[in-house]
Amino acid sequence: MRKLPDWLQQDEALAASSKSHQYLQMNINSLRRLLGKMKQTTPAFKAKSSSWMRLVYFVCLAILITLSHSTIQLWILAIFLLAHIAFLPGEALLRLWKVLTRVLFFTAIVLLPSILLRGFQNSGIFLGRTGILVLNLSLFLATTTSVQLVEALRQLHFPKTMIQTIELAMKYTYILGKHLQQQIECVQLRTIGQKVNLGLFGSILGLLYLSSKNHTKEVYEAMTLRGYGMDVKTKTPFCWKKEDVLLLLELIVLVAATTMLR
């Protein structure tokens, strides 16, 4: 029986990854999570109501929360929001709780001088309003994807230029994110066993700018060749569901309740 070569029998300790490599890996993981969310076509919770009605509910509720100046108003709005949030899956609830905790923590730090000088009453209402706004935004993001958002804007007959600008911005942001992820991975692979100079991030941003500039020209030429700018009338079907009526009635009740309590 043949023995293994000596170089295969030697024990070599693996070099521990440096802090700069850990920083690169942390950025890559963050980019992957962000791009995964942008690429997501199915929401965390599939709501039965239409996307346009969810958008109207989100905007109107955000306005009501911003205009609320009493504890009772915020309490009523929070109850209705928590009733919807209770149907979200466990992962979405955990993510929502983490975001809510961070936002409230940083808001409390910003308001700390005001709390020390004027007391907690006004600052407490501001903190409550901020937390309910975060809940409202988290509920909307958990039930509506970017594709459904664009579809809702079309159904609500927003200007065509505005919808195309939003759609192109979201797609182009995803492409830039992919370019940035590839460049950071290239730096990580080329500097294995070495210390990474964090000054390379300036070069990465420069390369990202040049690649985005070239890609913008290519996209513009492709859109021009495909007839972008021609007046083509397309109508997106506008439909009502039973759940849309219930959501609209709930919104009317909230508007009436917050108006009477002023």
N, C-alpha and C positions, 0 to 999 in steps of 0.2 A: 504494500500500500504506500503510495507516494505521500510525502509530507508537503505541507503548504510552504511556500517561500517564506524566508525570514521577514521580508517587509510586510507580509500579510499577518504575521504573528506579533508584530510590535504593537503595543498599546500607545496610541497618541491621543493626548487630551485635546478636545475640541476647544478652539479659541472662543472665549465668551464674547457675545455680541456687545459692541460698544453702545454708549448712550445715544450717539448720533444715529446708529443703525436702528435702535429701538424707536427713535423719533421718526425715522423714515417709515418704519413699519406701522407706527401709529397713524401717520398721515395716510398711508395706503389703505389701511382698514377703514378709516373715516370716509375716504373717497368711495370705497366700495359700498359702504352702507348708504351713502347719499345717492350714488348712481343707481343702486338697487331700488331705492324708494322712487326715484324719478322714472325708472323703467317700469315700475309696477303698473299693471293694467287692471288689477282687481283690488278693490279696497279691503281694508282689514275687516270691515263689517258691511255686508251687502244690504243696504237699506231698500225698502220697498217703494219709497217715494221717488219722484223724478228728480234728476240732478238740478234742473232749473229751480224747483221749489226749495231744495236744500240750500241753494245759493241765496235765494230771496230770504229764507228764514235766517240764515247766517248773518247777512248784512243788516236786516231789520233788528235782529237780536243784539248785534254789536252796537247799533245806534241807541237802542233802549238802555243797554248797560252803561254806555258813555254818558247818557243824559240823566242817569239815576243819581240822586243825591241823598237818599235816605236808606237806612238799614233795611226797612221793610221791603222796599222795591228790589234791592239786591237779593234779599232772602227769597222772594217769590221767583225771580229769574233763575236763581241758583237751583231751586227745587225742580223747576221744569227741565233745566239742563241736566241735572243729575239723574232724572228719570230716564232721559235718552241715553246717557252715558252708561247706565246700569246694564244695557243690552250689549255693550261692547265685549269682545273676547278678553281673556285674561292678559295676554301679551300687550294688547293695546292699552288696557287699564294701567299696567305696570309702567309702560312708556309715558303715558299721560301723567302719572304721579311723579315720575322723575323730572319731567319738564316743568310741571307746576311747582315742585319744590325749589328748583333752581331759579325760576323766574321770581318767585316770592322772596327768596333769599336775597337776590341782587336788588330787588325793589326795596326791601327793608333796609339794605345798606345805603342806598341812595337817599331814602327818606329819614335816615337816622338823625341828622341835624334838626329836621323839622319836628321829629318826635320828641327830641330833648327840649326844644324851645317852646313848642306850642301844645304839647300833649299828644296823646294817641288817638283822639277822637277823629279828626279829619284825616290823619294818616291811615287810620284803620279802615275808613271808607275807601280810600284810594287803593289800599292793599286788597280789599275785598273786590273792588271793581277790576283790578288787574288780574286777580285769580279767576274771576268768572269769565273775563275776556279770553284767558288762556284755555279754559274749559270749552268755550264756544269754538275757538279756532281748532282745538284738538279734535272735537267731535266732527267738525266739518272735514278735516284732513283724513280722519279715520273712515269716513263714509263716502268720500268723493276723491277720485283720482284726477290727474291733470287732464286726461282725455275727456273725462266727464265734465270737467270745468269748462273746457273749450266748447263742448257740445251744449252746455247750459247757456253760455253766452250767445251762441248762435240761436238757440230757441227763444231767448229774450230779445232778439233782434238788435244786438249791439252793433256798432259800426264795423263793417267788414275789415277795414284797415286795422282797427284796434285788435280784433280777434286774430288776424294773421300776424300782427306784431307779437302778441302774447305767445302764440303757438310757435313761431320761429324762435323767439327768445328761449323758450323752454327746451326746444330741440337742440338749439345751438349751445346752450349751457351744458347739456348732457354730453355733446361732442367735445367741448373744451375740457370737461371733467375727465373724459376718457383719455384725451391727449396728455393731460397733466398726470394721470395715474401711470401711463406708459413711460413717461419721462422719469418719474420718481423710481419706478421699478428698474429702469435702465441704470440709473445712478446707484441703486442698491446692489445690482448684480456686478457692476464694474468696480465697486469698492469693497468687495468681500475681503475680510481680514485687514482692512485699512480703516483709518479714522476719516470720517466724512467731514469735509469742510462745509459748514452750514452756509457759507457765502455762495455755494453753488445754487442756492434757491433763487438768487438774482438772475443767474444765467438761465435757469429753468423758466422763470417768468418771461425773460426775453425771447427764448425759443418758443414759448407758448404764444406770445404775441405775434411772432413772425408766422407760425403755422396757422394761427387763427386768421391773420390777414390774407394769406394765400387761400385758405379755405373759404373765406368770405367772397373773394373774387370768383372762385369756382361755383359757389352756390348762386351768386348773382347771374353769372353767365348761363347756368343751367335753368334758372327761373325765367330768364329772358327768352331762351330758346323754346321753353314750354308754354310761352304765351302769358306770362304773369303780367297783370295789369289790364288784361282785356275784361270787358264787362260781361261776366257770365253770371246770370241770376240763378241761384240755387236756394231752395226753400227747405229749411229743416222742419220736419213735422213737430207740431206743438200739441201735446196730448195731456189730458188730465187723468189722474188716477184717484182711487178712493182715498189713498193715503195722503195725496196732495191736499184734498179738501180738509181732512182732519188736521193736517199741519197748518193750513191757512186759518182754520177756526182757532187753533191753539195760539197762533200769532195775534189774532184779533183780541182774544181774551187777555193776552199779556199786555198789548197796547192799552186796552181799556183799563186794566188793573193798575198799571204804572201811572196812567194819566189821572185816575181818580185819587191816587195816594200822594199826589204832589201838594 
